Amino acid sequence: MHGSESAPAPGASRRDERRGAGIAAIVVTTVAWAFPPLILKQTSMAPLAFAAYRLWVGVALYAVMFAVTARRLRWATIRACAPGGVLFALDIGLAFSAFKLTSVADATIIGSLSTVTITIGAARWFGERLQRGDLLFVAASIAGVAFVAIGSSGTPSFSLVGDLCALASVFSWTAYWLFSKRARANTAALEYMAAVMLVAAVIVTAAAPAAGASLALPSKADWAGIGAVALFAGAVGHSLVAWSHQHVEAWLAALILQSLPVVSVILAWFILGQTIGPVTAGGGLLVFVATATLVVRAGRRDPGRFEDADTTAPNP
């Protein structure tokens, strides 16, 4: 009979629509997070000065959220979350320096190694499973990064210091992620991020002049860049990811976010005219495939492994 095939249940249809919207939100976030390296390239500010202003704008945004929700940030919470703020300050200083100094391809592809170090760190700290087969993809990721660095050396946009900053940021982000996972067990997300942002803002503001960076008021163009990074890449991006957690499998969200370096490289080519050679492109592809495979393997073993999917990519 022609009517034997039943139509999808209304509830299933709504779930599919929300899942589609959640995937779209992750894609939009991936594009938004691809822009900070390009903005840092074009700003006239030193990386630490830009980071200081970006962090204080973030503090202001959290202050508004606390006022609207009638919450208070207690001193005990700040003290408990302070190590996270220190690590976040270190990471944002290193990452922004890498964005400013070296090519967008190097900074973002090397930074994507955080998936590897987080996987290894979580296995040691939290007893999460790391299978022998995973080591093959870990090795492939490291080899890919080596190809990226070798292929970029000698090009106008290459900087050894910038590449080293990107590599150091992999470990600072991993340490921040591991601490955050443990701290978030006892602290609500909003309170934790507000405390981290405040501590990081104080540290970077103090460190910037010591590093020779001027904290003079930014130009209008620089304010626009700071606002774009803090509001769209920061607040809007993380809000979209947080909302999508309810509708999209965590491992799938993490996998989509893993394509961030690819989007950044394409935008850098289109906007900044930065091109990459075949060795760099091949290394980047190897890193992407290896880290994406690690995400899928970990997600299949433990569906909750990437519950905070946005932590697989450095925070802009």
C-alpha positions as CSV (number, residue, x, y, z in Angstrom):
1,M,0.0,0.0,0.0
2,H,1.2,3.5,-0.8
3,G,0.5,4.7,2.7
4,S,2.4,2.0,4.4
5,E,5.5,4.2,4.9
6,S,4.9,6.3,8.0
7,A,6.0,9.9,8.2
8,P,8.8,10.9,10.6
9,A,7.5,11.5,14.1
10,P,7.2,15.3,15.0
11,G,9.7,14.9,17.8
12,A,12.3,13.2,15.6
13,S,11.9,16.0,13.0
14,R,12.5,18.7,15.6
15,R,15.5,16.8,16.9
16,D,16.9,16.7,13.4
17,E,16.3,20.4,12.9
18,R,18.0,21.2,16.2
19,R,20.9,19.0,15.3
20,G,21.3,20.7,12.0
21,A,21.2,24.1,13.7
22,G,23.8,22.9,16.2
23,I,26.1,21.8,13.4
24,A,25.6,25.2,11.7
25,A,26.5,26.9,15.0
26,I,29.7,24.9,15.2
27,V,30.6,25.8,11.6
28,V,30.0,29.5,12.3
29,T,32.1,29.3,15.4
30,T,34.9,27.6,13.5
31,V,34.9,30.5,11.0
32,A,34.8,33.1,13.8
33,W,37.8,31.5,15.5
34,A,39.7,31.5,12.3
35,F,39.8,35.3,12.2
36,P,41.9,36.3,15.3
37,P,45.2,35.3,13.6
38,L,44.4,37.5,10.7
39,I,43.3,40.4,13.0
40,L,46.6,40.1,15.0
41,K,48.5,40.3,11.7
42,Q,46.9,43.6,10.8
43,T,46.8,45.4,14.1
44,S,49.5,47.9,15.0
45,M,49.6,46.8,18.6
46,A,52.1,44.5,20.3
47,P,50.6,41.0,21.0
48,L,50.6,41.4,24.8
49,A,49.0,44.8,24.6
50,F,46.3,43.5,22.3
51,A,45.8,40.5,24.7
52,A,45.5,42.8,27.7
53,Y,42.7,44.9,26.2
54,R,41.0,41.8,24.8
55,L,41.0,40.2,28.3
56,W,39.6,43.4,29.9
57,V,36.8,43.6,27.4
58,G,36.1,40.0,28.3
59,V,36.0,40.9,32.0
60,A,33.5,43.6,31.2
61,L,31.3,41.2,29.3
62,Y,31.3,38.8,32.2
63,A,30.5,41.6,34.6
64,V,27.4,42.4,32.5
65,M,26.4,38.7,32.6
66,F,26.8,38.6,36.4
67,A,24.7,41.8,36.7
68,V,22.0,40.5,34.5
69,T,21.9,37.1,36.3
70,A,22.3,38.7,39.8
71,R,25.4,36.6,40.6
72,R,28.5,37.4,42.6
73,L,32.0,36.4,42.0
74,R,33.4,35.4,45.4
75,W,37.0,35.8,46.5
76,A,37.1,32.1,47.3
77,T,36.2,31.2,43.7
78,I,38.8,33.6,42.3
79,R,41.5,32.0,44.6
80,A,40.5,28.5,43.6
81,C,40.5,29.3,39.9
82,A,43.6,31.5,39.9
83,P,45.9,28.7,38.5
84,G,43.6,28.5,35.5
85,G,43.9,32.3,35.0
86,V,47.7,32.1,35.2
87,L,47.8,29.3,32.5
88,F,45.3,31.1,30.4
89,A,47.4,34.3,30.5
90,L,50.4,32.4,29.5
91,D,48.6,30.7,26.7
92,I,47.0,33.8,25.2
93,G,50.3,35.6,25.3
94,L,52.1,32.8,23.5
95,A,49.2,32.3,21.0
96,F,48.8,36.0,20.1
97,S,52.6,36.3,19.7
98,A,52.6,33.4,17.3
99,F,49.7,34.9,15.3
100,K,51.6,38.2,15.1
101,L,55.1,36.8,14.3
102,T,54.8,33.8,12.1
103,S,52.6,32.7,9.2
104,V,48.9,31.9,9.9
105,A,49.5,28.4,8.6
106,D,52.3,27.7,11.0
107,A,50.6,29.2,14.0
108,T,47.3,27.4,13.5
109,I,48.6,24.0,12.3
110,I,51.2,23.8,15.1
111,G,48.5,24.9,17.6
112,S,46.3,22.1,16.5
113,L,48.7,19.7,18.2
114,S,46.9,20.5,21.4
115,T,44.5,17.7,20.5
116,V,47.4,15.2,20.7
117,T,48.8,16.6,24.0
118,I,45.4,16.8,25.6
119,T,44.7,13.2,24.6
120,I,48.0,12.1,26.2
121,G,47.5,14.3,29.3
122,A,44.0,13.1,29.9
123,A,45.1,9.5,29.7
124,R,47.7,10.2,32.5
125,W,45.7,12.6,34.7
126,F,42.2,11.1,34.5
127,G,42.8,7.5,33.5
128,E,41.2,8.0,30.1
129,R,41.9,5.3,27.6
130,L,44.8,5.7,25.1
131,Q,45.1,2.7,22.8
132,R,48.3,1.6,21.2
133,G,46.9,2.5,17.7
134,D,46.5,6.1,18.9
135,L,50.3,6.4,19.1
136,L,50.5,6.0,15.3
137,F,48.4,9.1,14.8
138,V,50.3,11.0,17.5
139,A,53.5,10.3,15.6
140,A,51.9,11.3,12.3
141,S,50.7,14.6,13.9
142,I,54.2,15.4,15.1
143,A,55.7,14.5,11.7
144,G,53.2,16.7,10.0
145,V,54.1,19.7,12.1
146,A,57.8,19.1,11.3
147,F,56.9,19.2,7.6
148,V,55.0,22.5,8.1
149,A,58.0,24.1,9.8
150,I,60.4,22.8,7.2
151,G,58.2,23.9,4.3
152,S,57.7,27.4,5.7
153,S,61.3,28.1,6.6
154,G,62.8,30.8,4.3
155,T,59.4,32.3,3.3
156,P,58.8,36.0,4.1
157,S,56.1,35.2,6.7
158,F,58.1,32.5,8.6
159,S,59.5,33.3,12.0
160,L,61.3,30.7,14.2
161,V,60.4,32.6,17.3
162,G,56.8,32.7,16.2
163,D,56.8,28.9,15.5
164,L,58.3,28.3,19.0
165,C,55.6,30.5,20.6
166,A,53.0,28.4,18.8
167,L,54.6,25.2,20.0
168,A,54.9,26.5,23.6
169,S,51.2,27.5,23.4
170,V,50.3,23.8,22.7
171,F,51.6,22.9,26.2
172,S,50.2,26.0,27.9
173,W,46.8,25.2,26.5
174,T,47.0,21.6,27.4
175,A,47.9,22.5,31.0
176,Y,45.0,25.0,31.1
177,W,42.6,22.4,29.7
178,L,43.6,19.7,32.2
179,F,43.4,22.1,35.1
180,S,40.0,23.4,33.9
181,K,38.5,20.0,33.6
182,R,39.4,19.3,37.2
183,A,38.3,22.7,38.5
184,R,35.0,22.7,36.6
185,A,34.0,19.7,38.7
186,N,33.5,22.1,41.7
187,T,32.9,25.4,39.9
188,A,30.1,26.5,37.6
189,A,31.1,27.4,34.1
190,L,30.2,31.1,34.3
191,E,32.0,31.7,37.6
192,Y,35.0,29.7,36.4
193,M,35.5,31.6,33.2
194,A,34.9,35.0,34.8
195,A,37.6,34.3,37.5
196,V,40.0,33.0,34.9
197,M,39.4,36.0,32.7
198,L,40.0,38.4,35.6
199,V,43.2,36.8,36.8
200,A,44.5,36.5,33.3
201,A,43.7,40.2,32.6
202,V,45.7,41.3,35.6
203,I,48.7,39.2,34.8
204,V,48.9,40.2,31.1
205,T,48.4,43.9,32.0
206,A,51.3,43.7,34.4
207,A,53.5,41.6,32.0
208,A,52.9,43.8,28.9
209,P,55.0,46.9,30.0
210,A,57.7,44.5,31.4
211,A,58.0,43.1,27.9
212,G,58.2,46.5,26.4
213,A,54.7,46.6,25.1
214,S,52.9,50.0,25.3
215,L,49.4,50.0,26.9
216,A,48.5,53.3,25.2
217,L,44.9,53.5,24.1
218,P,44.3,51.6,20.9
219,S,43.3,53.3,17.6
220,K,39.8,53.0,16.3
221,A,40.9,50.3,14.0
222,D,42.6,48.4,16.8
223,W,39.5,48.8,19.0
224,A,37.4,47.2,16.2
225,G,39.8,44.3,16.1
226,I,39.8,43.9,19.9
227,G,36.0,44.0,20.0
228,A,35.7,41.5,17.1
229,V,38.0,39.0,18.9
230,A,36.4,39.5,22.4
231,L,32.8,39.6,21.3
232,F,32.4,37.5,18.2
233,A,35.3,35.0,18.5
234,G,35.0,35.0,22.3
235,A,31.5,35.5,23.7
236,V,29.4,34.6,20.7
237,G,31.6,31.7,19.6
238,H,31.7,30.1,23.0
239,S,27.9,30.7,23.5
240,L,27.2,29.0,20.2
241,V,29.4,26.0,21.1
242,A,27.8,25.8,24.6
243,W,24.3,25.8,23.0
244,S,25.2,23.2,20.4
245,H,26.3,20.7,23.1
246,Q,22.7,19.9,23.7
247,H,22.0,19.0,20.1
248,V,25.3,17.7,18.5
249,E,27.4,14.8,19.5
250,A,30.5,16.1,21.3
251,W,33.0,14.2,19.2
252,L,31.4,15.6,16.0
253,A,31.6,19.2,17.3
254,A,35.3,18.6,18.2
255,L,35.9,17.2,14.7
256,I,34.4,20.2,13.0
257,L,36.4,22.6,15.1
258,Q,39.5,20.6,14.2
259,S,39.2,22.1,10.7
260,L,40.0,25.6,12.1
261,P,43.5,25.7,10.7
262,V,42.2,24.9,7.2
263,V,39.8,27.8,7.4
264,S,42.5,30.1,8.8
265,V,44.9,29.2,6.0
266,I,42.3,29.8,3.3
267,L,41.3,33.2,4.8
268,A,45.0,34.2,5.1
269,W,45.5,33.4,1.4
270,F,42.4,35.3,0.4
271,I,42.8,38.3,2.7
272,L,46.5,38.6,3.4
273,G,47.9,36.9,0.3
274,Q,49.8,34.4,2.3
275,T,50.6,31.3,0.2
276,I,51.9,27.9,1.3
277,G,54.1,25.5,-0.5
278,P,53.5,21.8,-1.2
279,V,55.5,20.6,1.7
280,T,53.6,22.9,4.2
281,A,50.3,21.9,2.6
282,G,51.2,18.2,2.8
283,G,52.3,18.6,6.5
284,G,49.1,20.5,7.3
285,L,46.9,17.8,5.7
286,L,48.8,15.1,7.7
287,V,48.2,17.0,10.9
288,F,44.5,17.5,10.2
289,V,43.9,13.9,9.2
290,A,45.8,12.5,12.2
291,T,44.3,14.8,14.8
292,A,40.8,14.3,13.3
293,T,41.2,10.6,13.5
294,L,42.3,10.9,17.2
295,V,39.1,12.9,17.9
296,V,36.9,10.2,16.2
297,R,38.6,7.3,17.9
298,A,38.4,8.9,21.3
299,G,34.8,9.9,20.7
300,R,33.8,6.4,19.8
301,R,35.4,5.0,22.9
302,D,34.0,7.6,25.2
303,P,31.1,9.7,23.9
304,G,31.6,12.2,26.7
305,R,35.3,12.7,26.0
306,F,34.8,16.0,24.2
307,E,31.9,17.3,26.4
308,D,33.5,20.7,26.2
309,A,34.2,20.6,22.5
310,D,35.5,24.2,22.4
311,T,38.5,23.2,24.5
312,T,40.0,21.3,21.6
313,A,41.0,24.5,20.0
314,P,43.0,27.4,21.6
315,N,40.7,30.0,23.0
316,P,40.8,33.3,21.0
